Amino acid sequence: MLRGVSILADAVKVTLGPKGRNVILDKSFGAPSITKDGVSVAREIELEDKFENMLRGVSILADAVKVTLGPKGRNVILDKSFGAPSITKDGVSVAREIELEDKFENMGAQMVKEVASKANDAAGDGTTTATVLAQSIVSEGLKAVAAGMNPMDLKRGIDKAVSAAVEELKKLSKPCADNKEIEQVGTISANSDKTVGELIAKAMKAVGKEGVITVEEGSGLEDELATVEGMQFDRGYLSPYFINKPDAGSVELENAYILLVDKKVSNIRELLPALEAVAKAGKSLLIIAEDVEGEALATLVVNNLRGIVKVAAVKAPGFGDRRKAMLQDIAILTKGAVISEEIGMELEKATLEDLGQAKRIVINKDNTTIIDGIGEKSTIKSRIEQIKQQRDEATSDYDREKLQERIAKLSGGVAVIKVGAATEVEMKEKRARVDDALHATRAAVEEGIVAGGGVALVRVAAALDKLKGDNEDQKVGIDIALRAMESPMRQIVENAGEESAVVVNNVKQGKGNYGYNALTEEYGDMLDMGILDPTKVTRSALQFAGSIAGLMITTEAMVTDLPKEDKADLGAAAGMGGMGGMNGMM
């Protein structure tokens, strides 16, 4: 009993005080959590001796991911429980597939997976860079802890270096002004595929830098670009159970009906007539309403999962009168009607004639894109003229801005990049690359660009060489972070089969954008050679890697579930008994 008290107390008391350590809690699902709050749960507790396993887990995941970095990075084959394996060069796709059997190794792997996932959510790219940075900081940081340095001071030093590096990156950043630079960013992010860079640049030129660009699978071998009438608004699916494209985490509806409702829907009876009519027509349905909740949402989810009718629901964009106006915009774009009690229309009496239609709808957790609505061009044009008049008469900047947004949504259209490939496996790999390139170009337009190939981080580390900490341990933390900033360039060079120490040393002796082109094996000005990284991608990778790596270094205990007892023998005995009974009946 006393031993049990000691084990639990030892795990909890390390969190006490301003320099108390963190505890990693393993979860039966999702990423582990890190806490400094006293934990008292009946779980298996291991102290210190399992940290080697955690570091091994970090290395296993990072080693699988980092081979994809750079123009000469390799592919990774991912096995699927059903269907053909997929091939990818996308870091986060590799990270997501990794689960390790040893729970303590898996904790380390899951924490680094979180780095890649966060970088992907923030900038849509830079996941491999973030993973390489995190591995370097964690491995060097844990060595320093083992040498007797204070983990909290190390973390403060790392945080200080990362904050200073972010400010330095902003100074190095230059705006991504023209189509040529957009094309170069897209090319680099698509693994030096010039065709993809050109397509993205053309798409941005067609619909504007803030315009809507979607990626879909084409029917031929060549990549194509098409511009169609469409609209995007910032409302995502109401339930993840509507997702029918798990790889992309999105809902895609082809030749869909659209039901527009200007009220909350909670009773499924109100929706039944429209649902039955759509099911009979053999089409899919998107419901856009003030909200869909309770019984109505649950029934829609069940119908969708059972395949009775392919359906999805999203909240209507905007609030109050603006919501009513935007619903009317969507109605005109899709040749439908807004079901509103204010004009005497009842949801129970809605027919197919009241529903709008679109050739394609794509919904993710944040946005809904309606592509190729069947609305008449003349009606859409007069609606745009009407909104322009309202904009010209508006008295506040806010109203003018919102009206201008509506004009852009109705008139801008949607650029669709259709990815061509010879096989389905190649199609999926290429589509993932095009998605990454599209996210990278958006990030470049948003925050600007820096020299690529890891050069920007090497220059930042050199500029912060004189950065000081409050004590010696903090200085070691700063040095760990600055050394880690060289690791992406080292990995790019190693993946190209060159000697990383020689190349990094040569680049450090240069200035500004001088760097190494791993594709052509030449030194020169990275911007002139078209090797650019979006500032946002580099910044996000560094911040998330520093944050999670710092937390892992300050971890003193790990808590995980007890392994479940194997009851296979009992099951086998029961099975044998059943078989005997069957023989008796025969």
DRENLOBA-934490 format. One line per 4 residues: number of its first residue (from 1); their letters; for each residue y negated, z, x negated of C-alpha. Coordinates in steps of 0.1 Angstrom, whole numbers, plus 5000, padded with zeros to 4 digits. Layout:
DRENLOBA-934490
NUM	A	Y,Z,X ~ ...;
END
This chain:
DRENLOBA-934490
1	MLRG	5000,5000,5000 ~ 4976,5010,4972 ~ 4983,4976,4955 ~ 4974,4958,4987;
5	VSIL	4941,4977,4990 ~ 4933,4968,4954 ~ 4940,4931,4958 ~ 4918,4929,4989;
9	ADAV	4890,4950,4974 ~ 4890,4931,4942 ~ 4885,4898,4961 ~ 4857,4913,4981;
13	KVTL	4838,4933,4955 ~ 4831,4904,4932 ~ 4805,4892,4958 ~ 4784,4923,4955;
17	GPKG	4748,4922,4941 ~ 4724,4895,4930 ~ 4748,4882,4903 ~ 4779,4886,4925;
21	RNVI	4803,4856,4925 ~ 4814,4833,4953 ~ 4849,4832,4969 ~ 4865,4800,4979;
25	LDKS	4883,4801,5013 ~ 4910,4775,5019 ~ 4911,4760,5054 ~ 4942,4746,5072;
29	FGAP	4920,4716,5080 ~ 4888,4702,5065 ~ 4872,4711,5032 ~ 4874,4746,5018;
33	SITK	4843,4769,5024 ~ 4825,4789,4997 ~ 4811,4823,5006 ~ 4795,4853,4991;
37	DGVS	4800,4873,5023 ~ 4827,4901,5021 ~ 4860,4888,5033 ~ 4888,4909,5049;
41	VARE	4915,4887,5063 ~ 4953,4891,5060 ~ 4958,4861,5037 ~ 4973,4855,5003;
45	IELE	4948,4864,4976 ~ 4950,4852,4940 ~ 4925,4862,4914 ~ 4915,4843,4882;
49	DKFE	4949,4830,4871 ~ 4947,4802,4896 ~ 4915,4787,4883 ~ 4934,4764,4860;
53	NMLR	4950,4749,4891 ~ 4916,4744,4908 ~ 4903,4726,4877 ~ 4935,4705,4876;
57	GVSI	4928,4695,4912 ~ 4893,4685,4903 ~ 4906,4663,4875 ~ 4934,4647,4896;
61	LADA	4909,4635,4922 ~ 4881,4626,4898 ~ 4905,4607,4875 ~ 4917,4586,4905;
65	VKVT	4882,4579,4916 ~ 4864,4572,4883 ~ 4886,4542,4873 ~ 4866,4523,4900;
69	LGPK	4832,4527,4883 ~ 4812,4498,4869 ~ 4816,4460,4869 ~ 4850,4462,4851;
73	GRNV	4863,4492,4871 ~ 4898,4488,4886 ~ 4911,4488,4921 ~ 4931,4516,4937;
77	ILDK	4959,4509,4961 ~ 4960,4533,4991 ~ 4993,4538,5010 ~ 4991,4541,5048;
81	SFGA	5015,4559,5071 ~ 5016,4526,5091 ~ 5008,4490,5082 ~ 5002,4474,5048;
85	PSIT	4986,4494,5020 ~ 4949,4488,5014 ~ 4932,4480,4982 ~ 4897,4495,4974;
89	KDGV	4871,4499,4947 ~ 4851,4524,4969 ~ 4851,4559,4954 ~ 4849,4578,4987;
93	SVAR	4877,4558,5003 ~ 4900,4569,4974 ~ 4888,4605,4976 ~ 4895,4607,5013;
97	EIEL	4932,4598,5009 ~ 4939,4625,4983 ~ 4957,4657,4995 ~ 4975,4678,4968;
101	EDKF	5006,4699,4975 ~ 4995,4730,4955 ~ 4970,4748,4976 ~ 4948,4759,4947;
105	ENMG	4948,4724,4931 ~ 4939,4711,4966 ~ 4909,4734,4969 ~ 4894,4719,4937;
109	AQMV	4901,4684,4949 ~ 4887,4690,4984 ~ 4854,4705,4969 ~ 4849,4673,4948;
113	KEVA	4859,4652,4978 ~ 4830,4669,4996 ~ 4806,4657,4968 ~ 4817,4621,4974;
117	SKAN	4815,4624,5011 ~ 4780,4639,5011 ~ 4767,4613,4987 ~ 4782,4586,5010;
121	DAAG	4765,4601,5041 ~ 4731,4604,5024 ~ 4729,4570,5007 ~ 4760,4551,5016;
125	DGTT	4769,4545,4979 ~ 4770,4564,4945 ~ 4802,4583,4955 ~ 4820,4576,4922;
129	TATV	4789,4585,4902 ~ 4787,4618,4921 ~ 4824,4625,4914 ~ 4821,4618,4877;
133	LAQS	4790,4641,4875 ~ 4807,4669,4894 ~ 4839,4667,4872 ~ 4818,4670,4840;
137	IVSE	4797,4699,4853 ~ 4827,4718,4866 ~ 4849,4714,4835 ~ 4821,4723,4811;
141	GLKA	4808,4751,4833 ~ 4842,4768,4836 ~ 4847,4766,4798 ~ 4814,4784,4794;
145	VAAG	4825,4811,4819 ~ 4857,4815,4800 ~ 4837,4820,4768 ~ 4820,4850,4785;
149	MNPM	4787,4835,4799 ~ 4773,4847,4832 ~ 4782,4822,4859 ~ 4751,4829,4880;
153	DLKR	4728,4822,4850 ~ 4748,4791,4843 ~ 4743,4779,4879 ~ 4705,4787,4878;
157	GIDK	4703,4766,4846 ~ 4722,4737,4862 ~ 4699,4739,4893 ~ 4668,4739,4871;
161	AVSA	4680,4708,4852 ~ 4689,4690,4884 ~ 4655,4697,4901 ~ 4636,4686,4870;
165	AVEE	4658,4655,4867 ~ 4650,4645,4903 ~ 4613,4647,4896 ~ 4618,4626,4864;
169	LKKL	4638,4600,4884 ~ 4609,4597,4908 ~ 4586,4589,4878 ~ 4610,4562,4866;
173	SKPC	4614,4546,4900 ~ 4596,4514,4909 ~ 4594,4499,4944 ~ 4620,4473,4955;
177	ADNK	4594,4447,4965 ~ 4609,4413,4966 ~ 4640,4394,4978 ~ 4652,4388,4942;
181	EIEQ	4654,4426,4936 ~ 4671,4432,4969 ~ 4696,4404,4960 ~ 4702,4421,4926;
185	VGTI	4709,4455,4941 ~ 4733,4440,4966 ~ 4751,4421,4939 ~ 4756,4452,4917;
189	SANS	4768,4473,4946 ~ 4792,4446,4957 ~ 4809,4447,4922 ~ 4788,4419,4908;
193	DKTV	4795,4395,4937 ~ 4764,4373,4937 ~ 4773,4357,4971 ~ 4772,4391,4988;
197	GELI	4738,4399,4972 ~ 4724,4366,4984 ~ 4737,4371,5020 ~ 4721,4406,5022;
201	AKAM	4688,4393,5009 ~ 4688,4364,5034 ~ 4697,4388,5062 ~ 4668,4412,5053;
205	KAVG	4645,4382,5052 ~ 4656,4371,5086 ~ 4653,4404,5105 ~ 4629,4423,5082;
209	KEGV	4636,4452,5059 ~ 4638,4476,5089 ~ 4659,4452,5110 ~ 4694,4456,5121;
213	ITVE	4722,4441,5099 ~ 4759,4445,5109 ~ 4790,4435,5090 ~ 4821,4421,5107;
217	EGSG	4853,4403,5099 ~ 4849,4365,5099 ~ 4875,4339,5108 ~ 4874,4317,5077;
221	LEDE	4876,4320,5040 ~ 4838,4318,5034 ~ 4812,4345,5040 ~ 4787,4336,5067;
225	LATV	4754,4348,5080 ~ 4744,4346,5117 ~ 4713,4359,5135 ~ 4718,4368,5172;
229	EGMQ	4698,4385,5199 ~ 4704,4422,5198 ~ 4691,4457,5198 ~ 4698,4490,5180;
233	FDRG	4688,4525,5191 ~ 4694,4559,5176 ~ 4721,4574,5198 ~ 4757,4577,5188;
237	YLSP	4790,4581,5207 ~ 4793,4613,5228 ~ 4829,4619,5217 ~ 4847,4609,5185;
241	YFIN	4878,4602,5208 ~ 4861,4569,5217 ~ 4865,4557,5181 ~ 4887,4526,5179;
245	KPDA	4879,4516,5143 ~ 4889,4548,5123 ~ 4884,4531,5089 ~ 4847,4526,5097;
249	GSVE	4844,4557,5120 ~ 4829,4535,5147 ~ 4835,4521,5182 ~ 4836,4484,5186;
253	LENA	4836,4467,5221 ~ 4839,4429,5225 ~ 4826,4411,5256 ~ 4817,4444,5272;
257	YILL	4800,4454,5304 ~ 4771,4479,5302 ~ 4764,4505,5329 ~ 4728,4519,5327;
261	VDKK	4722,4552,5345 ~ 4689,4571,5347 ~ 4705,4605,5353 ~ 4731,4630,5340;
265	VSNI	4766,4621,5350 ~ 4791,4650,5353 ~ 4812,4640,5383 ~ 4838,4613,5376;
269	RELL	4839,4602,5413 ~ 4805,4587,5408 ~ 4818,4564,5380 ~ 4852,4555,5396;
273	PALE	4840,4523,5415 ~ 4825,4508,5383 ~ 4854,4519,5361 ~ 4879,4503,5386;
277	AVAK	4860,4470,5388 ~ 4858,4468,5349 ~ 4895,4476,5346 ~ 4904,4449,5371;
281	AGKS	4882,4424,5351 ~ 4901,4433,5319 ~ 4869,4441,5300 ~ 4855,4470,5281;
285	LLII	4826,4493,5293 ~ 4797,4511,5277 ~ 4780,4537,5297 ~ 4744,4545,5288;
289	AEDV	4730,4575,5307 ~ 4707,4605,5303 ~ 4740,4624,5295 ~ 4777,4622,5303;
293	EGEA	4793,4656,5304 ~ 4821,4679,5317 ~ 4847,4663,5339 ~ 4832,4628,5337;
297	LATL	4833,4628,5298 ~ 4868,4643,5297 ~ 4882,4617,5321 ~ 4866,4588,5302;
301	VVNN	4882,4601,5270 ~ 4916,4603,5286 ~ 4913,4569,5301 ~ 4903,4554,5268;
305	LRGI	4931,4572,5248 ~ 4957,4560,5274 ~ 4944,4524,5272 ~ 4937,4522,5309;
309	VKVA	4902,4510,5303 ~ 4884,4506,5269 ~ 4852,4527,5274 ~ 4825,4545,5254;
313	AVKA	4795,4566,5265 ~ 4762,4572,5247 ~ 4730,4590,5257 ~ 4700,4568,5266;
317	PGFG	4674,4566,5239 ~ 4640,4583,5243 ~ 4628,4610,5267 ~ 4611,4611,5301;
321	DRRK	4591,4579,5310 ~ 4599,4564,5276 ~ 4636,4567,5283 ~ 4632,4549,5317;
325	AMLQ	4613,4521,5299 ~ 4639,4517,5272 ~ 4667,4516,5297 ~ 4648,4488,5315;
329	DIAI	4645,4470,5281 ~ 4683,4471,5276 ~ 4688,4460,5312 ~ 4666,4429,5306;
333	LTKG	4684,4422,5273 ~ 4718,4423,5289 ~ 4709,4410,5324 ~ 4719,4442,5341;
337	AVIS	4701,4468,5364 ~ 4692,4504,5358 ~ 4710,4526,5384 ~ 4682,4550,5394;
341	EEIG	4679,4571,5425 ~ 4641,4567,5424 ~ 4645,4531,5436 ~ 4673,4539,5460;
345	MELE	4703,4528,5440 ~ 4735,4550,5440 ~ 4760,4551,5412 ~ 4790,4552,5436;
349	KATL	4779,4518,5450 ~ 4774,4501,5416 ~ 4792,4467,5413 ~ 4799,4443,5384;
353	EDLG	4767,4424,5394 ~ 4747,4456,5385 ~ 4762,4458,5350 ~ 4747,4442,5319;
357	QAKR	4769,4423,5295 ~ 4770,4418,5257 ~ 4793,4399,5234 ~ 4797,4428,5210;
361	IVIN	4787,4464,5208 ~ 4790,4487,5177 ~ 4786,4525,5180 ~ 4788,4550,5152;
365	KDNT	4779,4587,5151 ~ 4741,4580,5148 ~ 4734,4545,5163 ~ 4744,4520,5190;
369	TIID	4739,4483,5184 ~ 4741,4458,5212 ~ 4746,4423,5199 ~ 4742,4390,5219;
373	GIGE	4733,4404,5253 ~ 4734,4377,5281 ~ 4698,4383,5292 ~ 4676,4352,5298;
377	KSTI	4652,4343,5270 ~ 4623,4337,5293 ~ 4628,4372,5309 ~ 4630,4389,5275;
381	KSRI	4599,4370,5264 ~ 4578,4381,5294 ~ 4590,4417,5288 ~ 4578,4415,5252;
385	EQIK	4544,4402,5264 ~ 4542,4430,5289 ~ 4549,4457,5262 ~ 4524,4440,5238;
389	QQRD	4497,4443,5265 ~ 4506,4480,5269 ~ 4504,4484,5231 ~ 4469,4469,5229;
393	EATS	4457,4492,5257 ~ 4473,4524,5242 ~ 4448,4550,5230 ~ 4470,4570,5207;
397	DYDR	4486,4559,5174 ~ 4519,4575,5184 ~ 4521,4555,5217 ~ 4512,4523,5198;
401	EKLQ	4539,4530,5172 ~ 4566,4536,5199 ~ 4556,4505,5218 ~ 4557,4485,5186;
405	ERIA	4592,4498,5180 ~ 4603,4485,5214 ~ 4588,4451,5207 ~ 4607,4450,5174;
409	KLSG	4640,4460,5191 ~ 4636,4432,5217 ~ 4623,4405,5194 ~ 4638,4412,5160;
413	GVAV	4674,4403,5167 ~ 4704,4413,5147 ~ 4717,4397,5115 ~ 4755,4396,5114;
417	IKVG	4773,4391,5080 ~ 4807,4377,5087 ~ 4831,4384,5058 ~ 4856,4357,5049;
421	AATE	4889,4363,5031 ~ 4924,4348,5027 ~ 4944,4379,5037 ~ 4938,4411,5058;
425	VEMK	4941,4433,5027 ~ 4914,4413,5009 ~ 4893,4413,5041 ~ 4892,4451,5043;
429	EKRA	4885,4455,5006 ~ 4857,4430,5008 ~ 4842,4444,5040 ~ 4840,4478,5024;
433	RVDD	4822,4464,4994 ~ 4797,4445,5016 ~ 4791,4477,5036 ~ 4784,4496,5004;
437	ALHA	4760,4469,4992 ~ 4741,4469,5025 ~ 4737,4507,5023 ~ 4725,4504,4987;
441	TRAA	4699,4478,4994 ~ 4685,4499,5023 ~ 4683,4529,4999 ~ 4665,4507,4974;
445	VEEG	4640,4496,5000 ~ 4635,4532,5010 ~ 4630,4550,4977 ~ 4628,4522,4951;
449	IVAG	4650,4513,4921 ~ 4657,4525,4886 ~ 4676,4509,4857 ~ 4713,4507,4864;
453	GGVA	4745,4511,4844 ~ 4738,4549,4840 ~ 4707,4542,4819 ~ 4683,4560,4842;
457	LVRV	4702,4593,4839 ~ 4704,4590,4801 ~ 4666,4585,4800 ~ 4661,4615,4823;
461	AAAL	4684,4637,4801 ~ 4664,4627,4770 ~ 4631,4635,4788 ~ 4643,4670,4797;
465	DKLK	4656,4678,4762 ~ 4629,4705,4758 ~ 4636,4722,4792 ~ 4640,4759,4787;
469	GDNE	4658,4786,4807 ~ 4649,4823,4812 ~ 4678,4833,4789 ~ 4705,4819,4767;
473	DQKV	4730,4815,4794 ~ 4706,4795,4816 ~ 4699,4772,4786 ~ 4736,4766,4783;
477	GIDI	4736,4757,4821 ~ 4707,4732,4815 ~ 4726,4717,4785 ~ 4758,4713,4807;
481	ALRA	4738,4694,4833 ~ 4720,4672,4808 ~ 4753,4663,4790 ~ 4769,4655,4824;
485	MESP	4741,4630,4831 ~ 4755,4608,4803 ~ 4790,4608,4819 ~ 4785,4579,4843;
489	MRQI	4775,4556,4815 ~ 4804,4568,4794 ~ 4828,4561,4822 ~ 4814,4526,4829;
493	VENA	4818,4517,4792 ~ 4853,4532,4790 ~ 4863,4512,4821 ~ 4851,4481,4803;
497	GEES	4874,4489,4774 ~ 4846,4497,4749 ~ 4839,4528,4728 ~ 4816,4550,4749;
501	AVVV	4803,4572,4721 ~ 4790,4542,4702 ~ 4774,4525,4732 ~ 4757,4557,4745;
505	NNVK	4743,4564,4711 ~ 4729,4529,4708 ~ 4713,4532,4743 ~ 4698,4566,4734;
509	QGKG	4681,4551,4704 ~ 4664,4525,4727 ~ 4636,4532,4752 ~ 4627,4525,4788;
513	NYGY	4651,4502,4806 ~ 4671,4493,4774 ~ 4708,4496,4782 ~ 4742,4481,4780;
517	NALT	4755,4454,4804 ~ 4792,4462,4806 ~ 4799,4428,4824 ~ 4786,4406,4796;
521	EEYG	4789,4432,4768 ~ 4752,4427,4759 ~ 4723,4451,4752 ~ 4689,4445,4767;
525	DMLD	4664,4453,4795 ~ 4685,4463,4825 ~ 4659,4452,4851 ~ 4655,4418,4834;
529	MGIL	4693,4414,4835 ~ 4693,4423,4872 ~ 4712,4456,4868 ~ 4695,4480,4892;
533	DPTK	4704,4512,4910 ~ 4687,4525,4941 ~ 4668,4557,4932 ~ 4681,4574,4964;
537	VTRS	4717,4567,4954 ~ 4712,4581,4918 ~ 4692,4611,4932 ~ 4718,4620,4959;
541	ALQF	4747,4617,4935 ~ 4731,4641,4911 ~ 4719,4666,4937 ~ 4752,4669,4955;
545	AGSI	4773,4670,4923 ~ 4750,4698,4909 ~ 4751,4718,4941 ~ 4789,4719,4947;
549	AGLM	4798,4721,4910 ~ 4774,4750,4906 ~ 4791,4768,4935 ~ 4825,4762,4920;
553	ITTE	4815,4777,4886 ~ 4803,4809,4903 ~ 4836,4813,4921 ~ 4856,4844,4912;
557	AMVT	4884,4845,4938 ~ 4903,4820,4960 ~ 4918,4828,4993 ~ 4944,4806,5010;
561	DLPK	4970,4808,5038 ~ 5004,4823,5031 ~ 5031,4796,5027 ~ 5051,4793,5059;
565	EDKA	5088,4804,5057 ~ 5112,4775,5058 ~ 5133,4777,5090 ~ 5153,4745,5084;
569	DLGA	5186,4764,5082 ~ 5182,4779,5116 ~ 5173,4745,5130 ~ 5203,4729,5114;
573	AAGM	5226,4756,5129 ~ 5212,4750,5163 ~ 5216,4713,5160 ~ 5253,4717,5150;
577	GGMG	5259,4739,5180 ~ 5243,4712,5203 ~ 5266,4686,5188 ~ 5296,4708,5194;
581	GMNG	5286,4711,5231 ~ 5283,4673,5234 ~ 5318,4668,5219 ~ 5332,4692,5244;
585	MM	5316,4672,5273 ~ 5331,4640,5260;
END
